[in-house]
Amino acid sequence: VSSGAVEMADRFAHVDGSTLSCNEDGSDLPDVVEAMLPLCAHWYDLGLALRIKPSSLDTIKATEHDPRKQLNSLMSAWLSKQYNYNKFGNPSWRLLCQAVHSPVGGNNPALAEKIAYNHLAVTPGPSKPPTAAPQDLPELKELQNLEIDDWFGLGLQLGLREDQLKIIRKDFPQNTKAQRREMFSCWLNNTSTPSYKILIDALIKEGDSVIADELQKKN
């Protein structure tokens, strides 16, 4: 086992390592797909990090053409253990964090840490848990309904990269609501401390003072 693999395993030793499933009775698929939405455009690389065979990934790519459906098929294959789980271990939040953090897969340490925080093991390992999430953490179900005039500009104000936003615009053409939802999802999952204060400040800078005032009154 490489030193990098050992280091990665130690990094997420405090994360829940219990087996996830794709059974009809209590499937973990919806939760896993929701957590992976920020990596929708990079599902193929994520699949490689999860040890899914390239041939299986190519089949998904040829069969499904919508990024979200491709991600859904990928996570379903992973939860169904369509890889060498005897060698690499059963599907778990811990393994998923490792793949998301890996340069080969998601290459997204911030998202990996957020998933880790949300799925701590009952008995934490020697590694220190990530810093606690802020009390005023916004929820996607609320943010996706905000009537933002320029979601792209707001995304830039929130610190998202222009290339990330362009991918969202390309993946969901002619669908402003979906684009807005993906932008907020990306912000929530790729930022270590998203908060209403940061969002309100960004809205004011973008000229959406009315929405900023409404959020200020609610929160």
FIKOLZA-1660 file (N, C-alpha, C; in steps of 0.1 Angstrom, whole numbers, plus 5000, padded with zeros to 4 digits):
% residues 219
   i   px   py   pz ch aa at
   1 5008 4988 5000  A  V  N
   1 5000 5000 5000  A  V CA
   1 5009 5012 5000  A  V  C
   2 5006 5022 4991  A  S  N
   2 5014 5034 4990  A  S CA
   2 5012 5043 5002  A  S  C
   3 5023 5052 5005  A  S  N
   3 5022 5061 5016  A  S CA
   3 5010 5070 5014  A  S  C
   4 5007 5074 5002  A  G  N
   4 4996 5083 4999  A  G CA
   4 4983 5077 5003  A  G  C
   5 4981 5064 5000  A  A  N
   5 4969 5057 5003  A  A CA
   5 4967 5056 5018  A  A  C
   6 4978 5054 5025  A  V  N
   6 4977 5053 5040  A  V CA
   6 4974 5066 5046  A  V  C
   7 4980 5077 5040  A  E  N
   7 4977 5091 5045  A  E CA
   7 4963 5094 5043  A  E  C
   8 4957 5090 5031  A  M  N
   8 4943 5093 5028  A  M CA
   8 4934 5086 5038  A  M  C
   9 4937 5073 5040  A  A  N
   9 4929 5065 5049  A  A CA
   9 4929 5071 5063  A  A  C
  10 4941 5076 5068  A  D  N
  10 4942 5082 5081  A  D CA
  10 4934 5095 5082  A  D  C
  11 4934 5102 5071  A  R  N
  11 4927 5115 5070  A  R CA
  11 4912 5114 5073  A  R  C
  12 4906 5103 5068  A  F  N
  12 4892 5101 5070  A  F CA
  12 4888 5090 5079  A  F  C
  13 4897 5087 5088  A  A  N
  13 4895 5076 5097  A  A CA
  13 4883 5078 5106  A  A  C
  14 4879 5091 5108  A  H  N
  14 4868 5095 5117  A  H CA
  14 4855 5094 5110  A  H  C
  15 4855 5091 5097  A  V  N
  15 4842 5091 5089  A  V CA
  15 4836 5077 5089  A  V  C
  16 4822 5077 5089  A  D  N
  16 4815 5065 5089  A  D CA
  16 4819 5055 5078  A  D  C
  17 4824 5043 5083  A  G  N
  17 4828 5033 5073  A  G CA
  17 4819 5022 5071  A  G  C
  18 4806 5023 5076  A  S  N
  18 4796 5013 5074  A  S CA
  18 4792 5012 5060  A  S  C
  19 4788 5000 5056  A  T  N
  19 4785 4997 5042  A  T CA
  19 4772 5004 5037  A  T  C
  20 4774 5011 5026  A  L  N
  20 4762 5017 5019  A  L CA
  20 4756 5007 5009  A  L  C
  21 4743 5009 5006  A  S  N
  21 4737 4999 4997  A  S CA
  21 4728 5006 4987  A  S  C
  22 4724 4998 4977  A  C  N
  22 4716 5003 4967  A  C CA
  22 4703 4994 4966  A  C  C
  23 4699 4988 4977  A  N  N
  23 4687 4980 4978  A  N CA
  23 4675 4988 4977  A  N  C
  24 4664 4983 4972  A  E  N
  24 4652 4990 4971  A  E CA
  24 4647 4994 4985  A  E  C
  25 4650 4985 4995  A  D  N
  25 4646 4988 5009  A  D CA
  25 4657 4996 5016  A  D  C
  26 4655 5009 5017  A  G  N
  26 4665 5017 5024  A  G CA
  26 4677 5020 5016  A  G  C
  27 4676 5023 5003  A  S  N
  27 4687 5026 4995  A  S CA
  27 4694 5039 4999  A  S  C
  28 4707 5039 4998  A  D  N
  28 4715 5051 5001  A  D CA
  28 4718 5059 4988  A  D  C
  29 4713 5055 4977  A  L  N
  29 4715 5061 4964  A  L CA
  29 4711 5076 4964  A  L  C
  30 4699 5080 4968  A  P  N
  30 4695 5094 4967  A  P CA
  30 4705 5103 4975  A  P  C
  31 4709 5099 4987  A  D  N
  31 4718 5107 4995  A  D CA
  31 4732 5108 4989  A  D  C
  32 4736 5097 4984  A  V  N
  32 4750 5097 4977  A  V CA
  32 4750 5106 4965  A  V  C
  33 4740 5105 4957  A  V  N
  33 4739 5113 4945  A  V CA
  33 4738 5128 4948  A  V  C
  34 4730 5131 4958  A  E  N
  34 4728 5145 4963  A  E CA
  34 4742 5151 4967  A  E  C
  35 4749 5143 4974  A  A  N
  35 4763 5147 4979  A  A CA
  35 4773 5149 4968  A  A  C
  36 4771 5142 4957  A  M  N
  36 4780 5142 4946  A  M CA
  36 4776 5152 4935  A  M  C
  37 4765 5159 4936  A  L  N
  37 4761 5168 4925  A  L CA
  37 4771 5179 4921  A  L  C
  38 4779 5184 4931  A  P  N
  38 4789 5194 4927  A  P CA
  38 4800 5188 4917  A  P  C
  39 4801 5175 4917  A  L  N
  39 4811 5168 4908  A  L CA
  39 4804 5162 4896  A  L  C
  40 4792 5167 4893  A  C  N
  40 4784 5161 4882  A  C CA
  40 4792 5161 4869  A  C  C
  41 4799 5172 4866  A  A  N
  41 4806 5173 4853  A  A CA
  41 4819 5165 4853  A  A  C
  42 4823 5160 4865  A  H  N
  42 4835 5152 4866  A  H CA
  42 4832 5137 4870  A  H  C
  43 4821 5133 4867  A  W  N
  43 4816 5119 4871  A  W CA
  43 4826 5108 4866  A  W  C
  44 4831 5110 4854  A  Y  N
  44 4840 5099 4849  A  Y CA
  44 4853 5098 4857  A  Y  C
  45 4859 5109 4860  A  D  N
  45 4871 5108 4869  A  D CA
  45 4868 5103 4883  A  D  C
  46 4856 5107 4888  A  L  N
  46 4852 5102 4901  A  L CA
  46 4850 5087 4900  A  L  C
  47 4845 5082 4889  A  G  N
  47 4843 5067 4887  A  G CA
  47 4857 5060 4888  A  G  C
  48 4867 5066 4882  A  L  N
  48 4880 5060 4882  A  L CA
  48 4886 5059 4896  A  L  C
  49 4883 5070 4903  A  A  N
  49 4888 5070 4917  A  A CA
  49 4881 5060 4926  A  A  C
  50 4868 5057 4922  A  L  N
  50 4860 5047 4929  A  L CA
  50 4863 5033 4925  A  L  C
  51 4873 5031 4916  A  R  N
  51 4877 5018 4911  A  R CA
  51 4867 5011 4901  A  R  C
  52 4858 5019 4895  A  I  N
  52 4849 5013 4885  A  I CA
  52 4857 5012 4872  A  I  C
  53 4855 5000 4865  A  K  N
  53 4863 4998 4853  A  K CA
  53 4860 5008 4842  A  K  C
  54 4870 5012 4835  A  P  N
  54 4868 5022 4824  A  P CA
  54 4858 5017 4814  A  P  C
  55 4857 5004 4812  A  S  N
  55 4847 4999 4802  A  S CA
  55 4833 5001 4807  A  S  C
  56 4831 5000 4820  A  S  N
  56 4818 5002 4826  A  S CA
  56 4814 5017 4825  A  S  C
  57 4824 5026 4827  A  L  N
  57 4822 5040 4826  A  L CA
  57 4819 5044 4812  A  L  C
  58 4826 5038 4802  A  D  N
  58 4823 5041 4788  A  D CA
  58 4809 5037 4784  A  D  C
  59 4804 5026 4790  A  T  N
  59 4790 5021 4788  A  T CA
  59 4780 5032 4793  A  T  C
  60 4783 5037 4805  A  I  N
  60 4774 5047 4810  A  I CA
  60 4774 5059 4801  A  I  C
  61 4786 5063 4797  A  K  N
  61 4788 5075 4788  A  K CA
  61 4780 5074 4775  A  K  C
  62 4780 5061 4770  A  A  N
  62 4774 5059 4757  A  A CA
  62 4759 5058 4759  A  A  C
  63 4754 5053 4770  A  T  N
  63 4740 5051 4773  A  T CA
  63 4733 5063 4777  A  T  C
  64 4739 5071 4787  A  E  N
  64 4733 5083 4792  A  E CA
  64 4740 5095 4787  A  E  C
  65 4733 5106 4784  A  H  N
  65 4739 5118 4778  A  H CA
  65 4737 5130 4787  A  H  C
  66 4729 5128 4797  A  D  N
  66 4727 5139 4807  A  D CA
  66 4736 5137 4819  A  D  C
  67 4744 5147 4823  A  P  N
  67 4754 5145 4833  A  P CA
  67 4748 5140 4846  A  P  C
  68 4736 5144 4850  A  R  N
  68 4731 5140 4863  A  R CA
  68 4727 5125 4862  A  R  C
  69 4722 5121 4850  A  K  N
  69 4718 5107 4849  A  K CA
  69 4731 5098 4848  A  K  C
  70 4742 5104 4842  A  Q  N
  70 4754 5096 4842  A  Q CA
  70 4760 5095 4856  A  Q  C
  71 4759 5105 4864  A  L  N
  71 4763 5105 4878  A  L CA
  71 4754 5095 4886  A  L  C
  72 4741 5095 4884  A  N  N
  72 4732 5085 4890  A  N CA
  72 4736 5071 4887  A  N  C
  73 4739 5068 4874  A  S  N
  73 4743 5055 4870  A  S CA
  73 4756 5050 4876  A  S  C
  74 4765 5060 4877  A  L  N
  74 4778 5057 4883  A  L CA
  74 4777 5053 4898  A  L  C
  75 4770 5061 4905  A  M  N
  75 4768 5059 4919  A  M CA
  75 4760 5046 4922  A  M  C
  76 4751 5043 4913  A  S  N
  76 4743 5030 4914  A  S CA
  76 4753 5018 4912  A  S  C
  77 4762 5020 4902  A  A  N
  77 4771 5009 4900  A  A CA
  77 4781 5007 4912  A  A  C
  78 4785 5018 4917  A  W  N
  78 4794 5018 4929  A  W CA
  78 4787 5011 4941  A  W  C
  79 4775 5016 4944  A  L  N
  79 4768 5010 4955  A  L CA
  79 4764 4995 4953  A  L  C
  80 4763 4991 4941  A  S  N
  80 4760 4977 4937  A  S CA
  80 4773 4969 4937  A  S  C
  81 4784 4975 4941  A  K  N
  81 4797 4968 4942  A  K CA
  81 4802 4963 4929  A  K  C
  82 4801 4971 4918  A  Q  N
  82 4806 4967 4905  A  Q CA
  82 4821 4971 4904  A  Q  C
  83 4829 4967 4913  A  Y  N
  83 4843 4969 4914  A  Y CA
  83 4849 4959 4923  A  Y  C
  84 4862 4959 4925  A  N  N
  84 4868 4949 4933  A  N CA
  84 4867 4953 4948  A  N  C
  85 4855 4951 4954  A  Y  N
  85 4853 4956 4967  A  Y CA
  85 4861 4947 4978  A  Y  C
  86 4864 4935 4974  A  N  N
  86 4872 4926 4983  A  N CA
  86 4886 4932 4985  A  N  C
  87 4891 4939 4975  A  K  N
  87 4904 4945 4977  A  K CA
  87 4903 4960 4982  A  K  C
  88 4894 4967 4977  A  F  N
  88 4893 4981 4981  A  F CA
  88 4883 4985 4992  A  F  C
  89 4875 4975 4996  A  G  N
  89 4865 4978 5006  A  G CA
  89 4851 4980 5001  A  G  C
  90 4841 4978 5010  A  N  N
  90 4827 4980 5006  A  N CA
  90 4824 4995 5005  A  N  C
  91 4814 4999 4997  A  P  N
  91 4810 5013 4995  A  P CA
  91 4807 5019 5009  A  P  C
  92 4813 5031 5012  A  S  N
  92 4810 5038 5024  A  S CA
  92 4813 5053 5023  A  S  C
  93 4808 5060 5032  A  W  N
  93 4811 5075 5031  A  W CA
  93 4826 5077 5033  A  W  C
  94 4833 5069 5040  A  R  N
  94 4847 5071 5042  A  R CA
  94 4854 5069 5028  A  R  C
  95 4851 5058 5021  A  L  N
  95 4857 5056 5008  A  L CA
  95 4853 5068 4998  A  L  C
  96 4841 5072 4999  A  L  N
  96 4837 5083 4990  A  L CA
  96 4845 5096 4993  A  L  C
  97 4847 5099 5005  A  C  N
  97 4855 5110 5009  A  C CA
  97 4869 5109 5003  A  C  C
  98 4875 5097 5004  A  Q  N
  98 4888 5096 4998  A  Q CA
  98 4888 5098 4983  A  Q  C
  99 4878 5093 4976  A  A  N
  99 4877 5095 4962  A  A CA
  99 4875 5110 4958  A  A  C
 100 4867 5116 4965  A  V  N
 100 4864 5131 4963  A  V CA
 100 4876 5139 4965  A  V  C
 101 4884 5135 4975  A  H  N
 101 4896 5143 4979  A  H CA
 101 4907 5140 4969  A  H  C
 102 4907 5128 4963  A  S  N
 102 4918 5123 4955  A  S CA
 102 4920 5132 4942  A  S  C
 103 4933 5135 4938  A  P  N
 103 4936 5142 4926  A  P CA
 103 4931 5135 4914  A  P  C
 104 4930 5121 4915  A  V  N
 104 4925 5113 4904  A  V CA
 104 4910 5115 4902  A  V  C
 105 4903 5117 4913  A  G  N
 105 4888 5117 4912  A  G CA
 105 4883 5131 4913  A  G  C
 106 4876 5135 4924  A  G  N
 106 4870 5148 4925  A  G CA
 106 4880 5160 4926  A  G  C
 107 4891 5157 4933  A  N  N
 107 4901 5167 4935  A  N CA
 107 4895 5179 4942  A  N  C
 108 4886 5176 4952  A  N  N
 108 4879 5186 4959  A  N CA
 108 4879 5184 4974  A  N  C
 109 4890 5188 4980  A  P  N
 109 4892 5186 4995  A  P CA
 109 4881 5193 5003  A  P  C
 110 4876 5205 4999  A  A  N
 110 4865 5211 5006  A  A CA
 110 4852 5203 5007  A  A  C
 111 4849 5197 4996  A  L  N
 111 4837 5189 4995  A  L CA
 111 4839 5177 5003  A  L  C
 112 4851 5171 5002  A  A  N
 112 4854 5158 5010  A  A CA
 112 4852 5161 5025  A  A  C
 113 4857 5173 5030  A  E  N
 113 4857 5176 5044  A  E CA
 113 4842 5178 5048  A  E  C
 114 4834 5184 5039  A  K  N
 114 4820 5187 5043  A  K CA
 114 4812 5174 5044  A  K  C
 115 4815 5164 5035  A  I  N
 115 4808 5151 5035  A  I CA
 115 4813 5144 5048  A  I  C
 116 4826 5145 5051  A  A  N
 116 4831 5139 5063  A  A CA
 116 4824 5144 5076  A  A  C
 117 4822 5158 5076  A  Y  N
 117 4815 5164 5088  A  Y CA
 117 4801 5158 5089  A  Y  C
 118 4794 5156 5078  A  N  N
 118 4780 5152 5078  A  N CA
 118 4779 5137 5081  A  N  C
 119 4790 5129 5081  A  H  N
 119 4789 5115 5082  A  H CA
 119 4800 5110 5091  A  H  C
 120 4801 5116 5103  A  L  N
 120 4811 5111 5113  A  L CA
 120 4808 5097 5118  A  L  C
 121 4818 5089 5121  A  A  N
 121 4816 5076 5127  A  A CA
 121 4811 5078 5141  A  A  C
 122 4804 5068 5146  A  V  N
 122 4799 5068 5160  A  V CA
 122 4810 5069 5169  A  V  C
 123 4821 5061 5166  A  T  N
 123 4833 5062 5174  A  T CA
 123 4844 5068 5166  A  T  C
 124 4848 5080 5167  A  P  N
 124 4858 5087 5159  A  P CA
 124 4871 5080 5160  A  P  C
 125 4879 5081 5149  A  G  N
 125 4892 5075 5149  A  G CA
 125 4902 5086 5155  A  G  C
 126 4915 5084 5153  A  P  N
 126 4925 5093 5159  A  P CA
 126 4925 5106 5152  A  P  C
 127 4921 5107 5140  A  S  N
 127 4921 5120 5133  A  S CA
 127 4911 5130 5139  A  S  C
 128 4915 5142 5138  A  K  N
 128 4906 5153 5143  A  K CA
 128 4895 5155 5133  A  K  C
 129 4882 5157 5138  A  P  N
 129 4871 5160 5129  A  P CA
 129 4873 5174 5123  A  P  C
 130 4867 5176 5112  A  P  N
 130 4867 5190 5106  A  P CA
 130 4861 5200 5115  A  P  C
 131 4864 5212 5113  A  T  N
 131 4858 5223 5121  A  T CA
 131 4843 5223 5120  A  T  C
 132 4836 5225 5131  A  A  N
 132 4821 5225 5130  A  A CA
 132 4815 5235 5120  A  A  C
 133 4804 5231 5114  A  A  N
 133 4798 5239 5104  A  A CA
 133 4791 5251 5111  A  A  C
 134 4791 5262 5105  A  P  N
 134 4784 5274 5111  A  P CA
 134 4770 5272 5114  A  P  C
 135 4764 5279 5124  A  Q  N
 135 4750 5277 5128  A  Q CA
 135 4741 5283 5117  A  Q  C
 136 4746 5293 5109  A  D  N
 136 4737 5299 5099  A  D CA
 136 4739 5293 5085  A  D  C
 137 4742 5281 5085  A  L  N
 137 4745 5274 5072  A  L CA
 137 4732 5274 5063  A  L  C
 138 4732 5280 5051  A  P  N
 138 4720 5281 5043  A  P CA
 138 4717 5267 5038  A  P  C
 139 4704 5265 5034  A  E  N
 139 4700 5252 5028  A  E CA
 139 4696 5253 5014  A  E  C
 140 4700 5243 5006  A  L  N
 140 4698 5244 4991  A  L CA
 140 4683 5245 4988  A  L  C
 141 4674 5239 4995  A  K  N
 141 4660 5239 4992  A  K CA
 141 4655 5253 4993  A  K  C
 142 4661 5262 5001  A  E  N
 142 4656 5275 5002  A  E CA
 142 4663 5284 4991  A  E  C
 143 4676 5282 4989  A  L  N
 143 4683 5291 4980  A  L CA
 143 4679 5289 4966  A  L  C
 144 4675 5276 4962  A  Q  N
 144 4672 5274 4948  A  Q CA
 144 4660 5281 4943  A  Q  C
 145 4652 5286 4952  A  N  N
 145 4639 5293 4949  A  N CA
 145 4641 5309 4949  A  N  C
 146 4653 5313 4952  A  L  N
 146 4656 5328 4951  A  L CA
 146 4656 5332 4937  A  L  C
 147 4648 5343 4934  A  E  N
 147 4648 5348 4920  A  E CA
 147 4659 5357 4917  A  E  C
 148 4671 5351 4915  A  I  N
 148 4683 5359 4913  A  I CA
 148 4684 5363 4898  A  I  C
 149 4686 5376 4896  A  D  N
 149 4687 5382 4882  A  D CA
 149 4699 5376 4874  A  D  C
 150 4710 5375 4881  A  D  N
 150 4722 5371 4874  A  D CA
 150 4729 5360 4883  A  D  C
 151 4726 5348 4881  A  W  N
 151 4731 5337 4890  A  W CA
 151 4746 5335 4887  A  W  C
 152 4751 5338 4874  A  F  N
 152 4765 5337 4871  A  F CA
 152 4773 5347 4878  A  F  C
 153 4768 5360 4878  A  G  N
 153 4776 5370 4885  A  G CA
 153 4776 5368 4900  A  G  C
 154 4765 5363 4905  A  L  N
 154 4764 5360 4920  A  L CA
 154 4774 5349 4923  A  L  C
 155 4775 5339 4914  A  G  N
 155 4784 5328 4917  A  G CA
 155 4799 5333 4918  A  G  C
 156 4802 5343 4909  A  L  N
 156 4816 5348 4909  A  L CA
 156 4818 5356 4923  A  L  C
 157 4807 5363 4927  A  Q  N
 157 4808 5371 4940  A  Q CA
 157 4810 5361 4951  A  Q  C
 158 4804 5349 4950  A  L  N
 158 4805 5339 4961  A  L CA
 158 4818 5332 4961  A  L  C
 159 4827 5335 4951  A  G  N
 159 4840 5329 4951  A  G CA
 159 4841 5316 4942  A  G  C
 160 4831 5313 4934  A  L  N
 160 4832 5302 4925  A  L CA
 160 4840 5306 4913  A  L  C
 161 4847 5296 4907  A  R  N
 161 4855 5299 4895  A  R CA
 161 4847 5300 4883  A  R  C
 162 4851 5308 4873  A  E  N
 162 4844 5311 4861  A  E CA
 162 4842 5298 4853  A  E  C
 163 4852 5289 4853  A  D  N
 163 4851 5276 4846  A  D CA
 163 4841 5267 4852  A  D  C
 164 4839 5268 4865  A  Q  N
 164 4829 5260 4871  A  Q CA
 164 4815 5264 4867  A  Q  C
 165 4813 5277 4867  A  L  N
 165 4800 5283 4863  A  L CA
 165 4797 5281 4848  A  L  C
 166 4807 5281 4840  A  K  N
 166 4805 5278 4825  A  K CA
 166 4801 5264 4823  A  K  C
 167 4806 5255 4831  A  I  N
 167 4802 5241 4830  A  I CA
 167 4787 5239 4834  A  I  C
 168 4783 5246 4844  A  I  N
 168 4769 5246 4849  A  I CA
 168 4760 5251 4838  A  I  C
 169 4764 5262 4832  A  R  N
 169 4756 5268 4821  A  R CA
 169 4755 5259 4809  A  R  C
 170 4766 5251 4806  A  K  N
 170 4767 5242 4795  A  K CA
 170 4758 5230 4798  A  K  C
 171 4759 5225 4810  A  D  N
 171 4752 5212 4814  A  D CA
 171 4737 5214 4814  A  D  C
 172 4732 5227 4817  A  F  N
 172 4718 5229 4819  A  F CA
 172 4714 5241 4810  A  F  C
 173 4715 5239 4797  A  P  N
 173 4712 5251 4788  A  P CA
 173 4697 5254 4788  A  P  C
 174 4694 5267 4787  A  Q  N
 174 4680 5271 4786  A  Q CA
 174 4672 5268 4799  A  Q  C
 175 4678 5265 4810  A  N  N
 175 4671 5262 4822  A  N CA
 175 4677 5270 4834  A  N  C
 176 4673 5282 4835  A  T  N
 176 4678 5291 4845  A  T CA
 176 4677 5286 4860  A  T  C
 177 4665 5280 4862  A  K  N
 177 4663 5274 4876  A  K CA
 177 4673 5263 4879  A  K  C
 178 4675 5254 4870  A  A  N
 178 4685 5244 4872  A  A CA
 178 4699 5249 4874  A  A  C
 179 4702 5259 4865  A  Q  N
 179 4716 5265 4866  A  Q CA
 179 4718 5272 4880  A  Q  C
 180 4707 5279 4884  A  R  N
 180 4708 5286 4897  A  R CA
 180 4710 5276 4908  A  R  C
 181 4702 5265 4908  A  R  N
 181 4703 5254 4918  A  R CA
 181 4717 5248 4918  A  R  C
 182 4723 5245 4907  A  E  N
 182 4736 5239 4906  A  E CA
 182 4746 5249 4911  A  E  C
 183 4745 5262 4909  A  M  N
 183 4754 5272 4913  A  M CA
 183 4754 5272 4929  A  M  C
 184 4742 5272 4935  A  F  N
 184 4741 5273 4949  A  F CA
 184 4747 5259 4955  A  F  C
 185 4744 5248 4949  A  S  N
 185 4748 5235 4954  A  S CA
 185 4764 5235 4953  A  S  C
 186 4769 5240 4943  A  C  N
 186 4784 5241 4941  A  C CA
 186 4790 5249 4952  A  C  C
 187 4784 5261 4955  A  W  N
 187 4788 5270 4965  A  W CA
 187 4788 5263 4979  A  W  C
 188 4777 5257 4982  A  L  N
 188 4775 5251 4995  A  L CA
 188 4785 5239 4998  A  L  C
 189 4788 5232 4987  A  N  N
 189 4796 5220 4989  A  N CA
 189 4811 5223 4986  A  N  C
 190 4814 5234 4980  A  N  N
 190 4828 5237 4977  A  N CA
 190 4834 5248 4985  A  N  C
 191 4827 5253 4995  A  T  N
 191 4832 5264 5004  A  T CA
 191 4832 5258 5018  A  T  C
 192 4842 5261 5025  A  S  N
 192 4844 5256 5039  A  S CA
 192 4834 5262 5048  A  S  C
 193 4831 5275 5046  A  T  N
 193 4822 5282 5056  A  T CA
 193 4811 5290 5049  A  T  C
 194 4802 5284 5041  A  P  N
 194 4791 5292 5035  A  P CA
 194 4782 5297 5046  A  P  C
 195 4777 5309 5045  A  S  N
 195 4768 5315 5055  A  S CA
 195 4759 5325 5048  A  S  C
 196 4748 5328 5056  A  Y  N
 196 4739 5338 5051  A  Y CA
 196 4746 5352 5050  A  Y  C
 197 4755 5355 5059  A  K  N
 197 4762 5368 5058  A  K CA
 197 4770 5369 5045  A  K  C
 198 4777 5359 5042  A  I  N
 198 4785 5359 5029  A  I CA
 198 4775 5361 5017  A  I  C
 199 4764 5353 5017  A  L  N
 199 4755 5354 5006  A  L CA
 199 4748 5368 5005  A  L  C
 200 4744 5373 5017  A  I  N
 200 4738 5387 5017  A  I CA
 200 4748 5397 5012  A  I  C
 201 4760 5397 5016  A  D  N
 201 4770 5406 5011  A  D CA
 201 4772 5405 4996  A  D  C
 202 4772 5392 4991  A  A  N
 202 4774 5390 4976  A  A CA
 202 4762 5396 4969  A  A  C
 203 4750 5394 4974  A  L  N
 203 4738 5399 4968  A  L CA
 203 4738 5414 4967  A  L  C
 204 4742 5420 4977  A  I  N
 204 4743 5435 4977  A  I CA
 204 4753 5440 4967  A  I  C
 205 4764 5433 4966  A  K  N
 205 4774 5437 4956  A  K CA
 205 4769 5435 4941  A  K  C
 206 4760 5425 4940  A  E  N
 206 4754 5422 4927  A  E CA
 206 4742 5431 4924  A  E  C
 207 4738 5439 4933  A  G  N
 207 4727 5448 4931  A  G CA
 207 4713 5442 4935  A  G  C
 208 4713 5430 4940  A  D  N
 208 4701 5423 4944  A  D CA
 208 4697 5427 4959  A  D  C
 209 4696 5440 4962  A  S  N
 209 4694 5444 4975  A  S CA
 209 4680 5440 4981  A  S  C
 210 4670 5439 4973  A  V  N
 210 4657 5434 4978  A  V CA
 210 4658 5420 4984  A  V  C
 211 4664 5411 4976  A  I  N
 211 4665 5397 4981  A  I CA
 211 4674 5397 4993  A  I  C
 212 4685 5405 4993  A  A  N
 212 4694 5406 5005  A  A CA
 212 4686 5410 5017  A  A  C
 213 4677 5420 5016  A  D  N
 213 4669 5425 5027  A  D CA
 213 4660 5414 5032  A  D  C
 214 4654 5407 5023  A  E  N
 214 4645 5396 5027  A  E CA
 214 4652 5385 5035  A  E  C
 215 4664 5382 5031  A  L  N
 215 4672 5372 5038  A  L CA
 215 4676 5377 5051  A  L  C
 216 4680 5390 5052  A  Q  N
 216 4684 5396 5064  A  Q CA
 216 4673 5395 5075  A  Q  C
 217 4661 5398 5071  A  K  N
 217 4649 5398 5080  A  K CA
 217 4647 5383 5085  A  K  C
 218 4648 5374 5076  A  K  N
 218 4646 5360 5080  A  K CA
 218 4656 5354 5089  A  K  C
 219 4669 5359 5087  A  N  N
 219 4680 5352 5094  A  N CA
 219 4688 5363 5102  A  N  C
% end
